[in-house]
Amino acid sequence: MGWFRFLGTTITLTWLGFAVSAQEPMADPVSVELEVQVALHQARDLLSQGRSAQAVSILEQKLPLIKGHPDFLATLREAYAAVIRDLKLQNQEERVRQYQRKLRLLEAMPPKAPTNTPEKQKKGAGHVVRDPFQQEPVSDNDAEVRDWLRRGSAAFEAGRFAEASELFGKVHHHRPDWLGPRLADWAYCRVAAVVDRLKAGPVTDPEVRRRLDAELTEAIKLSASKPELAEFAQNVRRRLHDGITPVRHADVTPAGWSATLSKNFRLLHHLPVCEAQKILKVLEQQLVAAREKWGEGSKATWSSPCDVYIHPTGIDYRKATGKDPRGWGHATVELVDGQIVRRQMDFPGDEPDFATAAIPREVTHLVLVDRFPDPPLPRWAE
């Protein structure tokens, strides 16, 4: 009986020891704070590189740990805004709405000063002593500048680009380093203003054209972290000057490519001319068929030809587009306020059936965007 009692006690103690060791260990506050700070640093680095989606992923993983951390929430707000801007350029409206809902929740929170802002040191009633070696521009209206930034961000997400541009300009004038990722949003606003002017028709006044060109130049500088936005601004600049001095697309062929043109397409390739002409013939035939099917009118002509890149191999295609070559190609359409500003198709040239399998599909995508530009058709409807 003694042995049985001894074994029972041993088993009970062993089980209790296991139960205690299996409990979740208490979180170390220092480790949690370090984990948050590392994520914050990584996210800011990614945002500076224009990799907004990766920044959001890192930040969202640490949300259960932050407990209202103001710097963290401010960076998450900037990351959401950057993702929204990127998705708008990619015409992914459904995902834009998802992130806009998250951003609205963050925007509803009262703005807080960044924790690393140098505090004013008071000496006596109403007297402020400042660090004479402080290099940041000194301002007594930081709360007002933060309000401009918050209101500008909200205006941008609501599509009020002129209002957002004015507010971002005020922030930049008083606190140039506070815009951060919002610099690209300011650039987008300035490009959108030029696009709005171009909708009214060609710009014939040299002074107006000079001012619009200067706006685009500034926008390109501000979008250094977003090469696709800078490229978009360059396309708008070409449209600005095309209204005065027509420029043939063949005159601005990308380096290393040959260009062959038809009525609606500019083929960029490394093919014999006869092969390029065969592909252009297929493209034009499929465009006529798709327009007739969807009621767009077979004789319509785009204001500028659609660029069609025939990449030599699937590896080249993947490197240039980031897409899987097994899809045999894809189409890209850029819209600003419901107006199409760029059409492009890319195909891997070493896929022998891309002309018959992929071209009809991708040309149909282009025609459907022509037919339903604003809002675009959801992907399932296509």
Secondary structure, 3 states (H helix, E strand, C coil): CHHHHHHHHHHHHHHHHHHHHHCCCCCCHHHHHHHHHHHHHHHHHHHHCCCHHHHHHHHHHCHHHHCCCHHHHHHHHHHHHHHHHHHHHCCCHHHHHHHHHHHHHHHCCCCCCCCCCCCCEECCCCCEECCCCCCCCCCCCHHHHHHHHHHHHHHHHCCCHHHHHHHHHHHHHHCHHHCCCHHHHHHHHHHHHHHHHHHCCCCCCHHHHHHHHHHHHHHHHHCCCCHHHHHHHHHHHHHHHHCCCCCCHHHHCCCCCEEEECCCEEEEECCCHHHHHHHHHHHHHHHHHHHHHCCCCCCCCCCCCEEEEEECCHHHHHHHHCCCHHHCCEEEEEEECCEEEEEEEEEECCCCCHHHHCHHHHHHHHHHHHHCCCCCCCCCCC
